[in-house]
Amino acid sequence: MAVYEFFYHLSKYLSCWHQRSSTRRQLLRLENHELKDVGISPNEALAECNKPFWEK
């Protein structure tokens, strides 16, 4: 059962990390007016995009 749990949690982590990475790449593609629409400054967006994928 421990092996199953290991792979279950591993798949959850990988999925989460992939989502973070993808979202941050999308954030990089937004124009300044789009960032303003969602309440994020260009500097905040850049800081978020510079985080490693495993960091919240």
Secondary structure as UniProt FT lines:
FT   HELIX           2..28
FT   HELIX           32..37
FT   TURN            38..39
FT   HELIX           42..49
FT   TURN            53..54
//
